[in-house]
Amino acid sequence: MVVGLGNPGDEYAETRHNAGFQVVDLLAERWGAGYWKQDAGALVAPCTVEGQTVLLAKPQSFMNTSGGPVSKLAREHRVQPEGILVVHDMLDIPAGAVKYKAGGGLDGHNGLRSIADKLKTRDFKRVEVGIGRPPGRMDPADFVLRTLKGRFLEEFGLTVADAADLVERELRRQGQA
């Protein structure tokens, strides 16, 4: 199961905070997902990738309460925490960088904390999409929720594509796709 974190609604669509949704949308396009449906509080799209079934998911709760839909989906689809890969934005990684991480700390990310609390473990995989720190004294919440435009949106699109590539490499490496 590949879970993209973000916030539902058009007003958040092109924000840094919706990096996870954007990566999952790109994967759905690449993998030919035919449809999205509501399931356990998330939009899901089942895909077949190199003979393996992969469930793409976008929780429709807000970022900080993503754990509820993720844990429900995991139970319903019999996916163990080790079989979950969460894609999310990360302030403490430079903008444009992407990173794979298996388990470990939550780095102050409320969406990850919610998932770890509901799954009762941190043993899930992550692809972290670097968004960098806000400039000057800008509030981090304003920074992650600001709509991207122009070259910022174009550069972010390249980072999203890099993150989707990393998801695909990790799934192949682990024999899950």
C-alpha positions as CSV (number, residue, x, y, z in Angstrom):
1,M,0.0,0.0,0.0
2,V,1.4,3.4,-1.0
3,V,-0.2,6.2,1.0
4,G,0.2,9.8,0.0
5,L,-0.3,12.4,2.7
6,G,-2.0,15.7,2.1
7,N,-5.2,17.7,2.8
8,P,-8.4,17.2,0.8
9,G,-9.8,20.1,-1.1
10,D,-8.9,22.2,-4.1
11,E,-7.4,25.0,-2.0
12,Y,-4.6,22.6,-0.9
13,A,-4.0,20.9,-4.3
14,E,-0.8,22.8,-5.2
15,T,0.8,23.3,-1.8
16,R,3.9,21.8,-0.4
17,H,1.9,20.0,2.2
18,N,0.2,17.9,-0.6
19,A,3.4,16.4,-1.9
20,G,2.2,12.9,-0.9
21,F,-1.1,13.3,-2.8
22,Q,0.8,14.6,-5.9
23,V,3.2,11.7,-5.9
24,V,0.4,9.2,-5.6
25,D,-1.5,10.9,-8.4
26,L,1.5,10.7,-10.6
27,L,2.0,7.0,-9.8
28,A,-1.7,6.4,-10.6
29,E,-1.2,8.0,-14.0
30,R,2.0,6.0,-14.6
31,W,0.4,2.7,-13.6
32,G,-2.8,3.2,-15.4
33,A,-5.2,3.4,-12.4
34,G,-8.6,3.2,-13.9
35,Y,-10.6,4.8,-11.1
36,W,-10.5,6.2,-7.5
37,K,-13.1,5.0,-5.0
38,Q,-13.9,5.9,-1.4
39,D,-12.7,3.2,1.1
40,A,-12.2,3.6,4.9
41,G,-12.0,7.4,4.7
42,A,-9.6,7.5,1.8
43,L,-9.6,7.7,-1.9
44,V,-8.0,4.4,-3.2
45,A,-6.9,3.1,-6.6
46,P,-5.9,-0.5,-7.0
47,C,-3.1,-1.0,-9.5
48,T,-1.2,-3.9,-10.9
49,V,2.5,-3.2,-11.2
50,E,4.8,-5.9,-12.6
51,G,2.3,-8.6,-11.6
52,Q,1.9,-7.3,-8.0
53,T,-1.2,-5.5,-6.6
54,V,-0.5,-2.1,-5.1
55,L,-3.1,-0.1,-3.4
56,L,-2.7,3.7,-3.8
57,A,-4.3,5.7,-1.1
58,K,-5.0,9.4,-0.3
59,P,-6.6,9.7,3.2
60,Q,-9.4,12.2,3.1
61,S,-9.1,13.4,6.7
62,F,-6.7,16.2,7.2
63,M,-2.9,15.5,7.4
64,N,-2.8,15.4,11.2
65,T,-5.5,12.7,11.4
66,S,-4.3,10.5,8.6
67,G,-3.7,7.6,10.9
68,G,-7.4,6.6,11.2
69,P,-7.9,6.0,7.4
70,V,-4.5,4.4,7.0
71,S,-5.1,1.9,9.9
72,K,-8.6,1.1,8.6
73,L,-7.3,0.4,5.1
74,A,-4.5,-1.7,6.4
75,R,-6.9,-3.9,8.4
76,E,-9.5,-4.1,5.6
77,H,-6.8,-5.0,3.0
78,R,-4.7,-7.1,5.4
79,V,-1.6,-5.0,4.9
80,Q,1.0,-5.2,7.7
81,P,2.8,-2.0,8.7
82,E,6.0,-3.2,6.9
83,G,3.9,-3.3,3.7
84,I,2.9,0.4,3.9
85,L,5.0,3.1,2.2
86,V,3.9,6.7,3.2
87,V,4.9,9.6,1.0
88,H,5.0,13.0,2.7
89,D,6.5,16.5,2.8
90,M,9.5,17.1,5.0
91,L,10.6,20.6,6.2
92,D,14.0,19.3,7.4
93,I,15.1,18.1,4.0
94,P,16.3,20.6,1.5
95,A,13.8,21.6,-1.2
96,G,14.2,19.3,-4.2
97,A,15.7,16.4,-2.3
98,V,13.9,13.0,-1.8
99,K,14.8,10.4,0.7
100,Y,13.7,6.8,1.5
101,K,13.4,5.8,5.2
102,A,12.4,2.5,6.8
103,G,10.8,3.0,10.2
104,G,12.5,5.2,12.8
105,G,11.7,8.6,14.2
106,L,8.8,10.8,13.2
107,D,10.8,14.0,12.9
108,G,7.9,16.1,14.4
109,H,5.6,15.3,11.5
110,N,2.0,15.2,12.8
111,G,0.7,13.0,9.9
112,L,3.4,10.4,10.6
113,R,2.7,10.6,14.4
114,S,-1.0,10.0,13.7
115,I,-0.2,6.9,11.6
116,A,2.3,5.5,14.1
117,D,-0.3,6.0,16.9
118,K,-3.0,4.2,15.1
119,L,-0.8,1.4,13.7
120,K,0.9,1.2,17.2
121,T,4.3,1.0,15.4
122,R,6.8,3.1,13.5
123,D,7.7,0.2,11.3
124,F,6.4,1.5,8.1
125,K,8.4,2.8,5.1
126,R,8.5,6.5,4.0
127,V,9.5,8.5,1.0
128,E,10.2,12.0,2.3
129,V,9.8,14.9,-0.2
130,G,12.1,17.7,0.8
131,I,10.4,21.1,0.9
132,G,13.1,23.0,3.0
133,R,12.6,25.5,5.8
134,P,10.4,28.6,5.4
135,P,12.3,31.8,4.6
136,G,13.0,34.3,7.4
137,R,10.5,34.2,10.2
138,M,7.6,32.8,8.1
139,D,5.4,30.5,10.1
140,P,6.0,26.9,8.9
141,A,2.2,26.3,8.6
142,D,1.9,29.3,6.2
143,F,4.9,28.0,4.3
144,V,3.6,24.4,3.8
145,L,0.0,25.6,2.9
146,R,0.9,28.4,0.5
147,T,-0.2,27.8,-3.1
148,L,2.8,27.3,-5.4
149,K,2.9,29.3,-8.6
150,G,5.3,29.8,-11.5
151,R,8.8,28.4,-11.2
152,F,8.1,27.2,-7.7
153,L,5.3,25.0,-8.9
154,E,7.5,23.8,-11.8
155,E,10.4,22.9,-9.5
156,F,8.1,21.2,-7.1
157,G,6.7,19.1,-10.0
158,L,10.2,17.9,-10.7
159,T,10.6,16.9,-7.1
160,V,7.3,15.1,-7.1
161,A,8.5,13.1,-10.2
162,D,11.8,12.3,-8.4
163,A,9.8,11.0,-5.4
164,A,7.6,8.9,-7.7
165,D,10.7,7.4,-9.2
166,L,12.1,6.6,-5.8
167,V,8.8,4.9,-4.8
168,E,9.0,2.7,-7.9
169,R,12.7,1.9,-7.3
170,E,12.0,0.9,-3.7
171,L,9.0,-1.3,-4.6
172,R,11.1,-3.1,-7.2
173,R,14.0,-3.5,-4.8
174,Q,11.8,-5.0,-2.2
175,G,10.1,-7.2,-4.7
176,Q,6.7,-5.6,-4.1
177,A,6.2,-4.4,-7.7
